[in-house]
Amino acid sequence: MSLDGFIAGPGGDMSWLTDHLGPNPLVGELLGDIGALLVGATTYGGDDPHKNDEGAGQAFGGGWEGPQYVVTHHPGTPADNLFFVPDVLTGLDQAEAAAGDKYVNIMGADIARQALEAGRLDEILTIVVPVLLGDGTPLFRGRTVQLERIHHSAVPQANNLWFKVLK
């Protein structure tokens, strides 16, 4: 996320993120704890910050493999570990079943907002990078949500902020 709160630039541009990708021990540890992804259609079909790497088109630049549930009204063709679901709650149910006792990682601002509104979002991890985008897709729009910080750390290119959602 940019310092001014955007997770994508104007038009879904993710190229700004490329300069800020790098080793992050927290992310490395978390990848092993993710059992499934719940992904919004815009994120799934959007710009890939790894498009010039060997990990292009893969979750976390190829750093993670497993079931992905894409919330969309225009499903594509399912493939190995790729499933299309009609709404967030159906996607959460299926992703949670697939993940077992691991995390369901949500990718996409609107999908996260819907999960939060449904009372199904327990934690939020933001990795804030030193850039101001000025416009784009904000991390969150909606009502006030109380959070409790459960972790913070820094790496040269970012600050990791992990929160528990207070209900």
Accessible surface in RSA format (square Angstrom, percent):
REM  Atomic radii and reference values for relative SASA: ProtOr
REM  Chains: A
REM  Algorithm: Lee & Richards
REM  Probe-radius: 1.40
REM  Slices: 20
REM RES _ NUM      All-atoms   Total-Side   Main-Chain    Non-polar    All polar
REM                ABS   REL    ABS   REL    ABS   REL    ABS   REL    ABS   REL
RES MET A   1    42.48  22.0  26.04  17.2  16.44  39.1  25.10  21.3  17.38  23.0
RES SER A   2     0.00   0.0   0.00   0.0   0.00   0.0   0.00   0.0   0.00   0.0
RES LEU A   3   118.83  66.2  98.66  70.6  20.16  50.7  98.66  69.3  20.16  54.3
RES ASP A   4    55.97  39.2  26.92  26.8  29.05  68.7  32.26  75.9  23.71  23.6
RES GLY A   5    20.49  25.3   0.00   N/A  20.49  25.3  18.46  50.7   2.03   4.6
RES PHE A   6    32.90  16.5  32.90  20.4   0.00   0.0  32.90  19.9   0.00   0.0
RES ILE A   7    43.40  24.7  38.90  29.0   4.50  10.8  39.36  28.3   4.04  11.0
RES ALA A   8    11.46  10.5  11.46  17.7   0.00   0.0  11.46  16.1   0.00   0.0
RES GLY A   9     1.17   1.4   0.00   N/A   1.17   1.4   0.76   2.1   0.41   0.9
RES PRO A  10    78.71  57.4  66.22  60.4  12.50  45.4  70.05  57.8   8.66  53.8
RES GLY A  11    93.64 115.5   0.00   N/A  93.64 115.5  46.84 128.5  46.80 104.8
RES GLY A  12    21.29  26.3   0.00   N/A  21.29  26.3  14.28  39.2   7.01  15.7
RES ASP A  13    52.39  36.7  48.30  48.1   4.08   9.7  20.56  48.4  31.83  31.7
RES MET A  14    37.58  19.5  37.58  24.9   0.00   0.0  33.11  28.2   4.46   5.9
RES SER A  15    51.98  43.9  43.02  57.4   8.96  20.6  25.77  54.9  26.21  36.7
RES TRP A  16    30.67  12.3  15.69   7.6  14.98  35.2  28.34  15.1   2.33   3.8
RES LEU A  17    32.60  18.2  32.60  23.3   0.00   0.0  32.60  22.9   0.00   0.0
RES THR A  18    58.45  41.6  49.63  50.3   8.82  21.0  43.82  58.9  14.64  22.1
RES ASP A  19   128.47  90.0  96.16  95.7  32.32  76.4  26.06  61.3 102.41 102.1
RES HIS A  20    33.63  18.4  28.06  19.5   5.56  14.2  17.29  17.8  16.34  19.0
RES LEU A  21    70.28  39.1  46.12  33.0  24.16  60.7  48.14  33.8  22.14  59.6
RES GLY A  22    38.96  48.0   0.00   N/A  38.96  48.0  20.08  55.1  18.88  42.3
RES PRO A  23   122.69  89.4 106.88  97.4  15.81  57.5 119.08  98.3   3.61  22.4
RES ASN A  24    18.16  12.5   8.18   7.9   9.98  24.0   5.56  13.4  12.60  12.2
RES PRO A  25    90.35  65.8  78.40  71.5  11.95  43.4  89.32  73.7   1.03   6.4
RES LEU A  26    23.19  12.9  18.28  13.1   4.91  12.3  20.32  14.3   2.87   7.7
RES VAL A  27    35.82  23.6  35.82  32.4   0.00   0.0  35.82  31.1   0.00   0.0
RES GLY A  28    47.88  59.0   0.00   N/A  47.88  59.0  31.37  86.1  16.51  37.0
RES GLU A  29   123.68  71.0 107.72  81.5  15.97  38.0  49.90  96.5  73.79  60.2
RES LEU A  30    18.61  10.4  16.70  12.0   1.90   4.8  18.42  12.9   0.19   0.5
RES LEU A  31    31.05  17.3  28.18  20.2   2.87   7.2  28.46  20.0   2.59   7.0
RES GLY A  32    50.14  61.8   0.00   N/A  50.14  61.8  40.55 111.3   9.59  21.5
RES ASP A  33    71.65  50.2  71.32  71.0   0.33   0.8   9.19  21.6  62.46  62.3
RES ILE A  34     6.29   3.6   0.35   0.3   5.93  14.3   0.35   0.3   5.93  16.1
RES GLY A  35    11.93  14.7   0.00   N/A  11.93  14.7   7.08  19.4   4.84  10.9
RES ALA A  36     0.00   0.0   0.00   0.0   0.00   0.0   0.00   0.0   0.00   0.0
RES LEU A  37     0.93   0.5   0.93   0.7   0.00   0.0   0.93   0.7   0.00   0.0
RES LEU A  38     0.00   0.0   0.00   0.0   0.00   0.0   0.00   0.0   0.00   0.0
RES VAL A  39     6.12   4.0   6.12   5.5   0.00   0.0   6.12   5.3   0.00   0.0
RES GLY A  40     5.42   6.7   0.00   N/A   5.42   6.7   5.42  14.9   0.00   0.0
RES ALA A  41    45.66  42.0  34.74  53.6  10.92  24.8  35.43  49.9  10.22  27.1
RES THR A  42   113.29  80.6 102.85 104.3  10.44  24.9  74.52 100.1  38.77  58.6
RES THR A  43    59.06  42.0  40.22  40.8  18.84  44.9  34.40  46.2  24.65  37.3
RES TYR A  44   103.18  48.2  77.57  44.1  25.62  66.7  58.18  43.7  45.00  55.5
RES GLY A  45    65.10  80.3   0.00   N/A  65.10  80.3  32.13  88.2  32.97  73.8
RES GLY A  46    39.03  48.1   0.00   N/A  39.03  48.1  21.31  58.5  17.72  39.7
RES ASP A  47    44.52  31.2  23.74  23.6  20.78  49.1  19.84  46.7  24.68  24.6
RES ASP A  48    33.52  23.5  28.93  28.8   4.59  10.9  25.37  59.7   8.16   8.1
RES PRO A  49    22.60  16.5  20.19  18.4   2.41   8.8  20.52  16.9   2.08  12.9
RES HIS A  50    33.02  18.0  33.01  22.9   0.01   0.0  22.99  23.7  10.03  11.7
RES LYS A  51   103.49  50.5  84.01  51.5  19.48  46.4  56.50  50.9  46.99  50.1
RES ASN A  52   133.15  91.8  95.00  91.8  38.14  91.8  34.95  84.1  98.20  94.9
RES ASP A  53    68.50  48.0  50.30  50.1  18.20  43.0  23.75  55.9  44.75  44.6
RES GLU A  54   179.26 102.9 143.53 108.6  35.73  85.1  66.45 128.5 112.81  92.1
RES GLY A  55     3.85   4.8   0.00   N/A   3.85   4.8   2.83   7.8   1.02   2.3
RES ALA A  56    44.50  40.9  28.96  44.7  15.54  35.3  29.23  41.2  15.27  40.4
RES GLY A  57    74.76  92.2   0.00   N/A  74.76  92.2  39.56 108.5  35.20  78.8
RES GLN A  58    88.12  49.3  74.84  54.7  13.28  31.6  33.67  71.7  54.46  41.3
RES ALA A  59    15.46  14.2   1.53   2.4  13.93  31.7  11.11  15.6   4.35  11.5
RES PHE A  60    64.25  32.1  40.52  25.1  23.73  61.8  47.60  28.9  16.65  47.7
RES GLY A  61    20.86  25.7   0.00   N/A  20.86  25.7   1.02   2.8  19.84  44.4
RES GLY A  62    32.36  39.9   0.00   N/A  32.36  39.9   7.36  20.2  25.01  56.0
RES GLY A  63    45.82  56.5   0.00   N/A  45.82  56.5  26.18  71.8  19.64  44.0
RES TRP A  64    20.17   8.1  11.76   5.7   8.41  19.7  13.31   7.1   6.86  11.1
RES GLU A  65   152.56  87.6 124.61  94.3  27.95  66.5  47.83  92.5 104.73  85.5
RES GLY A  66    12.82  15.8   0.00   N/A  12.82  15.8   9.49  26.0   3.33   7.5
RES PRO A  67    25.49  18.6  25.49  23.2   0.00   0.0  25.49  21.0   0.00   0.0
RES GLN A  68    42.93  24.0  42.93  31.4   0.00   0.0   0.00   0.0  42.93  32.6
RES TYR A  69    16.37   7.6  16.37   9.3   0.00   0.0   2.71   2.0  13.66  16.8
RES VAL A  70     1.60   1.1   1.60   1.4   0.00   0.0   1.60   1.4   0.00   0.0
RES VAL A  71    16.51  10.9  13.11  11.9   3.40   8.2  13.11  11.4   3.40   9.2
RES THR A  72    16.12  11.5   8.73   8.8   7.39  17.6   6.57   8.8   9.55  14.4
RES HIS A  73   153.11  83.7 127.02  88.3  26.09  66.7  86.20  88.8  66.91  77.9
RES HIS A  74   157.41  86.0 138.49  96.3  18.92  48.4  97.87 100.9  59.54  69.3
RES PRO A  75    90.92  66.3  66.38  60.5  24.54  89.2  66.38  54.8  24.54 152.5
RES GLY A  76    41.22  50.8   0.00   N/A  41.22  50.8  31.74  87.1   9.47  21.2
RES THR A  77   116.75  83.0 101.21 102.6  15.54  37.0  66.72  89.6  50.02  75.6
RES PRO A  78    86.21  62.8  71.81  65.5  14.40  52.4  72.01  59.4  14.21  88.3
RES ALA A  79    61.14  56.2  42.66  65.8  18.48  42.0  55.74  78.5   5.39  14.3
RES ASP A  80   143.07 100.2 118.36 117.8  24.71  58.4  39.12  92.1 103.95 103.7
RES ASN A  81    74.28  51.2  67.41  65.1   6.87  16.5   7.96  19.2  66.32  64.1
RES LEU A  82    27.84  15.5  27.84  19.9   0.00   0.0  27.84  19.6   0.00   0.0
RES PHE A  83    77.56  38.8  77.01  47.7   0.55   1.4  77.56  47.0   0.00   0.0
RES PHE A  84    38.81  19.4  12.02   7.4  26.79  69.7  12.40   7.5  26.41  75.6
RES VAL A  85     3.90   2.6   1.74   1.6   2.15   5.2   3.78   3.3   0.11   0.3
RES PRO A  86    79.11  57.7  74.14  67.6   4.97  18.1  75.79  62.6   3.32  20.6
RES ASP A  87    62.28  43.6  59.53  59.3   2.75   6.5  36.36  85.6  25.92  25.9
RES VAL A  88     5.70   3.8   4.49   4.1   1.21   2.9   4.49   3.9   1.21   3.3
RES LEU A  89    89.28  49.7  88.75  63.5   0.53   1.3  88.75  62.3   0.53   1.4
RES THR A  90    43.20  30.7  39.38  39.9   3.82   9.1  22.95  30.8  20.25  30.6
RES GLY A  91     0.00   0.0   0.00   N/A   0.00   0.0   0.00   0.0   0.00   0.0
RES LEU A  92     3.18   1.8   3.18   2.3   0.00   0.0   3.18   2.2   0.00   0.0
RES ASP A  93    80.96  56.7  72.05  71.7   8.90  21.1  27.02  63.6  53.93  53.8
RES GLN A  94    76.31  42.7  70.80  51.7   5.51  13.1  29.86  63.6  46.45  35.2
RES ALA A  95     0.00   0.0   0.00   0.0   0.00   0.0   0.00   0.0   0.00   0.0
RES GLU A  96    73.73  42.3  66.54  50.3   7.18  17.1  30.58  59.2  43.14  35.2
RES ALA A  97    85.29  78.4  50.62  78.1  34.67  78.9  63.41  89.3  21.89  58.0
RES ALA A  98    48.55  44.6  11.34  17.5  37.21  84.6  23.03  32.4  25.52  67.6
RES ALA A  99     7.50   6.9   0.44   0.7   7.05  16.0   0.82   1.2   6.68  17.7
RES GLY A 100    56.98  70.3   0.00   N/A  56.98  70.3  37.61 103.2  19.37  43.4
RES ASP A 101   148.75 104.2 105.95 105.5  42.80 101.2  51.33 120.8  97.42  97.2
RES LYS A 102   106.17  51.8  88.43  54.3  17.74  42.2  53.92  48.5  52.25  55.7
RES TYR A 103    84.13  39.3  78.57  44.7   5.57  14.5  62.37  46.9  21.77  26.8
RES VAL A 104    30.69  20.2   9.91   9.0  20.78  50.1   9.91   8.6  20.78  56.4
RES ASN A 105    32.05  22.1  27.82  26.9   4.23  10.2   4.43  10.7  27.61  26.7
RES ILE A 106    35.05  19.9   8.70   6.5  26.35  63.5   8.70   6.3  26.35  71.5
RES MET A 107    54.71  28.3  50.10  33.2   4.61  11.0  52.09  44.3   2.62   3.5
RES GLY A 108    16.06  19.8   0.00   N/A  16.06  19.8   6.67  18.3   9.39  21.0
RES ALA A 109    17.26  15.9  10.19  15.7   7.06  16.1  12.03  16.9   5.23  13.8
RES ASP A 110    74.58  52.2  67.21  66.9   7.37  17.4  39.17  92.2  35.42  35.3
RES ILE A 111    10.68   6.1  10.68   8.0   0.01   0.0  10.68   7.7   0.01   0.0
RES ALA A 112    23.97  22.0  23.69  36.6   0.28   0.6  23.97  33.8   0.00   0.0
RES ARG A 113    64.23  27.0  62.89  32.1   1.33   3.2  15.46  21.1  48.76  29.6
RES GLN A 114    59.27  33.1  54.92  40.1   4.35  10.3  16.09  34.2  43.18  32.8
RES ALA A 115     0.00   0.0   0.00   0.0   0.00   0.0   0.00   0.0   0.00   0.0
RES LEU A 116     9.23   5.1   7.32   5.2   1.91   4.8   7.32   5.1   1.91   5.1
RES GLU A 117    96.91  55.6  67.67  51.2  29.24  69.6  25.74  49.8  71.17  58.1
RES ALA A 118    48.74  44.8  13.39  20.7  35.35  80.4  26.62  37.5  22.12  58.6
RES GLY A 119    42.41  52.3   0.00   N/A  42.41  52.3  26.97  74.0  15.44  34.6
RES ARG A 120    71.04  29.8  55.40  28.2  15.65  37.3  35.53  48.6  35.51  21.5
RES LEU A 121    20.52  11.4  19.72  14.1   0.80   2.0  20.08  14.1   0.43   1.2
RES ASP A 122    90.00  63.0  85.14  84.7   4.86  11.5  27.81  65.4  62.19  62.0
RES GLU A 123    56.71  32.6  42.41  32.1  14.30  34.0  10.21  19.8  46.49  38.0
RES ILE A 124    36.10  20.5  32.40  24.1   3.71   8.9  36.10  26.0   0.00   0.0
RES LEU A 125    49.19  27.4  19.25  13.8  29.93  75.2  19.25  13.5  29.93  80.6
RES THR A 126    10.03   7.1   6.71   6.8   3.32   7.9   8.70  11.7   1.32   2.0
RES ILE A 127    47.53  27.0  42.64  31.8   4.89  11.8  42.64  30.7   4.89  13.3
RES VAL A 128    14.11   9.3  13.44  12.2   0.68   1.6  13.44  11.7   0.68   1.8
RES VAL A 129     3.89   2.6   3.32   3.0   0.57   1.4   3.89   3.4   0.00   0.0
RES PRO A 130    94.42  68.8  67.29  61.3  27.14  98.6  75.18  62.1  19.24 119.6
RES VAL A 131    40.12  26.4  32.51  29.4   7.61  18.3  39.27  34.1   0.85   2.3
RES LEU A 132   124.61  69.4  99.22  71.0  25.39  63.8  99.22  69.7  25.39  68.3
RES LEU A 133    39.93  22.2  14.87  10.6  25.06  63.0  17.57  12.3  22.36  60.2
RES GLY A 134    61.84  76.3   0.00   N/A  61.84  76.3  34.19  93.8  27.65  61.9
RES ASP A 135    83.94  58.8  83.65  83.3   0.29   0.7  19.89  46.8  64.05  63.9
RES GLY A 136    18.26  22.5   0.00   N/A  18.26  22.5   7.07  19.4  11.19  25.1
RES THR A 137    51.35  36.5  48.80  49.5   2.54   6.1  29.46  39.6  21.89  33.1
RES PRO A 138    27.66  20.2  26.04  23.7   1.63   5.9  26.04  21.5   1.63  10.1
RES LEU A 139    55.89  31.1  52.24  37.4   3.66   9.2  52.24  36.7   3.66   9.8
RES PHE A 140    76.25  38.1  52.62  32.6  23.63  61.5  55.63  33.7  20.62  59.0
RES ARG A 141   165.95  69.7 156.95  80.0   9.00  21.4  66.68  91.1  99.27  60.2
RES GLY A 142    62.36  76.9   0.00   N/A  62.36  76.9  26.33  72.3  36.03  80.7
RES ARG A 143   137.27  57.6 119.98  61.2  17.29  41.2  77.59 106.0  59.68  36.2
RES THR A 144   113.33  80.6  87.49  88.7  25.84  61.6  57.63  77.4  55.70  84.2
RES VAL A 145    31.04  20.4   9.97   9.0  21.06  50.8  11.79  10.2  19.25  52.2
RES GLN A 146   114.82  64.2 110.74  80.9   4.08   9.7  42.72  90.9  72.10  54.7
RES LEU A 147    68.63  38.2  41.23  29.5  27.40  68.9  41.23  29.0  27.40  73.7
RES GLU A 148    84.48  48.5  80.29  60.7   4.19  10.0  28.54  55.2  55.94  45.7
RES ARG A 149   137.17  57.6 112.17  57.2  25.00  59.5  18.33  25.1 118.84  72.0
RES ILE A 150    80.61  45.9  44.63  33.2  35.98  86.7  51.84  37.3  28.76  78.1
RES HIS A 151    64.19  35.1  56.80  39.5   7.39  18.9  41.46  42.7  22.73  26.5
RES HIS A 152   106.45  58.2  90.99  63.2  15.46  39.5  57.27  59.0  49.18  57.2
RES SER A 153    41.46  35.0  28.84  38.5  12.62  29.1  36.47  77.7   4.98   7.0
RES ALA A 154    72.81  66.9  43.32  66.9  29.49  67.1  43.43  61.2  29.38  77.8
RES VAL A 155    23.80  15.7  11.71  10.6  12.09  29.1  17.19  14.9   6.61  17.9
RES PRO A 156   141.30 103.0  96.92  88.3  44.39 161.3 110.73  91.4  30.57 190.0
RES GLN A 157    33.64  18.8  29.05  21.2   4.59  10.9  23.97  51.0   9.67   7.3
RES ALA A 158     6.34   5.8   1.60   2.5   4.74  10.8   3.58   5.0   2.76   7.3
RES ASN A 159    74.38  51.3  74.38  71.9   0.00   0.0  10.19  24.5  64.19  62.0
RES ASN A 160     1.06   0.7   1.03   1.0   0.03   0.1   0.00   0.0   1.06   1.0
RES LEU A 161    53.80  30.0  53.80  38.5   0.00   0.0  53.80  37.8   0.00   0.0
RES TRP A 162    31.41  12.6  31.41  15.2   0.00   0.0  29.27  15.6   2.14   3.5
RES PHE A 163    42.37  21.2  42.37  26.2   0.00   0.0  42.37  25.7   0.00   0.0
RES LYS A 164   100.43  49.0 100.43  61.6   0.00   0.0  47.43  42.7  53.00  56.5
RES VAL A 165     8.37   5.5   4.73   4.3   3.64   8.8   4.73   4.1   3.64   9.9
RES LEU A 166    76.76  42.8  63.05  45.1  13.71  34.5  64.23  45.1  12.53  33.7
RES LYS A 167   165.49  80.7  82.57  50.7  82.92 197.4 108.24  97.4  57.26  61.0
END  Absolute sums over single chains surface
CHAIN  1 A     9309.5       6756.5       2553.0       5331.9       3977.6
END  Absolute sums over all chains
TOTAL          9309.5       6756.5       2553.0       5331.9       3977.6
